[in-house]
Every structure is written in C-alpha cells, then in structure tokens.
Amino acid sequence: MSEILRTLRELGRGVAAGLLRVGVLLFGALAALVALATGLALAVGLVLWALLRGRRPLPPKVFVRRPRSDRAPPPGEVIDVPVREVRGSEPPQG
C-alpha cells in the first residue's frame, strides 16, 4: 500500500511542477505581448501626433553631455594661500 501512495505522491508532484511551468510560461508570453502592444501603441501614437503637427518626430536625447566650453567659469579668481603651521598638533605616527 505504501508503494502506491509513494507513486501517487510523486505523480502529484510531477503534475504540480508541470502546471507551474506552464503557468510561468503563459505569464511570460502574456507579459511579452503586453510590452509589444504598448510599444506599438506608443510608436503609432507618436507618428500620428507628428503627422497632425506637420513635423518630424525628434529622436530622444537620453544621454546629453554638455561640452566643457559651455560650462560657466568658476566665480572670481582662484588665489593660492600660503601654508602655515598649526601648533599643538603632532603629525600622525605611521
């Protein structure tokens, strides 16, 4: 009798694992279809918006770096300060 129960238990585990795999596969396929439909809807929407306005859509600027010449110079003049010794402190022992 225990041999039959063990076989049924293994069969149940196999069926449960198979159903879980099918569920994960279906969820992944559904997520991919939703992402594809969203991208397609956005692309069609942008093209229609560009056609209505009569302008070409501009490519997105994700990483924009300004050249160094565009940066503002630091305010005021940089002045070098003479070094002075501070009394009462000892240099670290290394």
Phi, psi and omega per residue, in radians:
M1 nan -0.671 -3.115
S2 -1.195 -0.494 3.098
E3 -1.135 -0.688 3.131
I4 -1.201 -0.714 3.126
L5 -1.133 -0.704 3.126
R6 -1.130 -0.711 3.118
T7 -1.144 -0.736 3.115
L8 -1.148 -0.655 3.113
R9 -1.130 -0.766 3.113
E10 -1.130 -0.674 3.106
L11 -1.118 -0.734 3.104
G12 -1.097 -0.724 3.098
R13 -1.119 -0.717 3.119
G14 -1.114 -0.742 3.125
V15 -1.145 -0.738 3.134
A16 -1.110 -0.746 3.123
A17 -1.127 -0.703 3.112
G18 -1.121 -0.742 3.107
L19 -1.129 -0.663 3.102
L20 -1.113 -0.752 3.116
R21 -1.092 -0.756 3.123
V22 -1.120 -0.711 3.120
G23 -1.099 -0.770 3.117
V24 -1.134 -0.696 3.107
L25 -1.104 -0.768 3.121
L26 -1.148 -0.707 3.101
F27 -1.095 -0.739 3.111
G28 -1.116 -0.739 3.118
A29 -1.132 -0.703 3.121
L30 -1.148 -0.726 3.112
A31 -1.110 -0.697 3.111
A32 -1.135 -0.720 3.120
L33 -1.145 -0.687 3.101
V34 -1.124 -0.754 3.119
A35 -1.116 -0.730 3.119
L36 -1.116 -0.772 3.137
A37 -1.135 -0.672 3.114
T38 -1.126 -0.794 3.109
G39 -1.097 -0.729 3.116
L40 -1.131 -0.735 3.126
A41 -1.125 -0.704 3.102
L42 -1.136 -0.737 3.138
A43 -1.119 -0.796 3.125
V44 -1.115 -0.707 3.121
G45 -1.093 -0.740 3.119
L46 -1.154 -0.697 3.125
V47 -1.157 -0.767 3.114
L48 -1.116 -0.700 3.107
W49 -1.101 -0.717 3.108
A50 -1.152 -0.684 3.116
L51 -1.165 -0.671 3.124
L52 -1.167 -0.652 -3.129
R53 -1.435 -0.346 -3.120
G54 1.393 0.366 3.129
R55 -2.179 2.703 3.058
R56 -1.341 2.494 3.070
P57 -1.230 2.381 3.123
L58 -1.429 2.523 3.075
P59 -1.184 2.528 -3.117
P60 -1.190 2.450 3.092
K61 -1.800 1.716 -3.077
V62 -1.498 -0.913 -3.113
F63 -1.936 1.803 -3.119
V64 -1.920 2.136 3.088
R65 -2.057 2.242 3.077
R66 -1.451 2.462 3.053
P67 -1.160 2.755 -3.107
R68 -1.085 -0.523 -3.110
S69 -1.183 -0.388 3.137
D70 -1.392 -0.302 -3.102
R71 -1.268 2.516 -3.136
A72 -1.250 2.471 3.092
P73 -1.198 2.727 3.138
P74 -1.125 2.511 -3.103
P75 -1.222 2.316 3.092
G76 1.354 3.094 -3.107
E77 -1.646 2.484 3.112
V78 -1.496 2.180 -3.084
I79 -2.025 2.323 3.095
D80 -1.416 2.315 -3.074
V81 -1.779 2.371 3.107
P82 -1.181 2.580 -3.105
V83 -1.443 2.439 3.044
R84 -2.285 2.626 -3.106
E85 -1.558 2.398 3.126
V86 -1.722 2.158 -3.098
R87 -1.491 2.681 3.087
G88 1.652 -0.116 3.092
S89 -2.051 2.436 -3.128
E90 -1.766 2.597 3.098
P91 -1.166 2.645 -3.130
P92 -1.129 2.466 3.108
Q93 -1.454 2.105 -3.075
G94 -2.108 nan nan
